[in-house]
């Protein structure tokens, strides 16, 4: 399929341009590095288990429990990065349709909703962690204390809520196109 765009111009079906510095937080290195580390750990654990199964006809029992935990961590870290980059799930027809002010208000509402939801999850999951610790719950697979796994839910939920608040602040600062500003009112 040929493009009708002149050489050097972006194609209409090309990937969207990178976000401007104002729309993306200064540093997502934490989420990016955690994603790399967790993915590497998952790959190594799974590869080791495959090799052990192939050569010995048995498997490491602990790999399934650790892999499930790492996949949950990966989902929470990726959720944090998606919120910070404003790439979380939404219905584009409503989010991008209509006026610029309406889009801005919907983006703000989305950020507030995400922040409240994950702040609530963080607060409520602290009780789960406390109960796991207090009652001495152990994991079903390898028998380590369950709170070793559950402690990360309030931590990552707080991170997601903080990223949503940052997104809300950035979306509040953005002035929709066509909206009169104080600078426009001056003669």
PyMOL commands that set and color helices and strands:
alter all, ss='L'
color gray80, all
select helices_A, chain A and resi 29-56+62-84+92-96+100-134+147-173+182-185
alter helices_A, ss='H'
color red, helices_A
deselect
rebuild
show_as cartoon
